Amino acid sequence: MTDERQGPRAEMAMLVVVLIWGANFSFMKMALEEIPELSFAGLRFTLAAIILLGVLWWREGSIGIPREAWWTLIWMGVLSNTLYQVCFMYGLTHTSVANASLIIATTPLIVSLMGAVTGIEALRRPVVMGGLMGFGGVALILAGKGAAVGVGQLGGDLAIFGATVCWAVFTLGVRALKLPISTLRLTALTMLTGAPGLLLLGGEGLLDLDWGGLTSRAWIGVGYATFLAIVVAYILWNNAVRVVGSGRTSIFNSMIPLVAMLVAWPLLGEHPRPVQIGGAVLIVSGVLLSRRPTRPLAPLPGR
């Protein structure tokens, strides 16, 4: 049972994460204009790991990993950070941003279905209906931007889908494994185990980068994408998963394209169209619907 006070606080935290991640698209674009994709990922995740380890040492007095949780934290870090970022960056390079956003918007449905199949979480009707409404809203928003699906983009689309599955498995893992460590330690240590792979892949680009030639826009993008989009948002997200569950937490992903659209309006001059406003209404309605308490749906056949 979710604590009566923790639940609303966790949902407020998820809204903060939505705002941070929605705006992050614009700030990442600023940095990626001057820094190669994988090099940028390696830089921000390495910096985030250092910051989180420092915060962990300050708050809890150590940065050690419990022996029984070592391998679990390694695969969770590699899955949620290394593999996710590799798939995401490759996908963005080989498909449109519209297609990538549409595929990522299926995260709530994937989390709910995987949670039901594995028995980690019961499949609840409001979560399913809210996920469908949120997905429909994202589809409307992307239709207003002209989303395209083509054979030439299949590799990129599959990579984005792979990233979505990585995040879904990680989200369910945070809920199911119930490691005997704090949310801060979980976030810091999975960042530590995931960053080396990204640094290895993007290290050559960082060595060749003209650091003195980077503009303030690039540094602002790096700072925002590192401190807010990773350090702050990951701690809030992982804590919310533990408090209210992976299904209800992941539904908030559907609101990220809405925030990205609103932020891009003043910063990039992209004016929303009526069809996009309609999509925004569906997204908000889906999130509100998913919060309704109800009994779980019947178990899937064979369980």
Steps between C-alpha positions, in 0.01 A plus 500: 500500500627844410531740794231771483761773522772337291272435201411865421860605564627234260256612232608863544859381462405320179350822364829676576685225311263543205578874490875436522508227234260685270721810498812284469438439129569867427806517727644178356455643151709800602787275613477253210559781254864500616562160667468153333207291627681215679769736629228719645335197664833383645581848632166568671469154655858506631447843653165388644661191655769712667242746637270224625784315671599823673143561616477137615820531704376824654152365588579141600871500584610235246474399137533125545291239321341219706662171396165332434390787272821539296402308185143629514618860504741431214237362264250769601755773430607354167139449397356837605799716411745337257267297276215749521718793391672303222163393358351846546788688336520251211125518452494880489771491235310259275137604545297817550449664837125459446529123454732471801261694723204292388677170576622620840144605585407130508708457820196502735329224303819291480562537874141406586493197272846376604409551864183294457673221305780468756267534797689801635193721491128441447357632175254773595236635266564874568870458425425323170232749397714794610794363304289462187368855535851635555631310198211635291581853612864463404393362162287810441786732597741321267241494222500879523876491438482248219634178649629263235550125491719359229701186423820703497439598860429148623842456662466824691143420604607158630787659695259745665267213583798315652571806716137503611517133602823567694332774697187292561704207637701734722184668632349162588830386652512797738155402625545123512853450636449717809870537566588584863650836406373857478370659181803729494742206523309308232511798263867579564623140468302420183642821355850386601458159336343644186733791431823311411348341190381837371835663578679222314279540193518878494849548639674550166262781410563669833877485444463661157252765620605867490407578861608863473275549200180392675250783538297587808196336337680165493609529863149599610367196314754272668426646842123469470511152344739380771387655827126538450415234240713229664600577860175660620254323269638148549482526880140625486402238242647199681343608828160544332523148352555357847211696652218482243609219267651474152170500310370827641844661486562414135165647391647844568740440207208582271507861620863559399428575129238752614753683718760481222251661261418783743868570574589499129230762435687798652853362457479362146196681361300180441133599536260221608216414262139420597563128450791520744283677758251215463781256564598693811146464637515122444837472673391690811172304509693172476724593793201600713315180410799283592487638857155356569510210748330178391535124517756321283389346173468123480837315475627421155432144372751250634582694819 
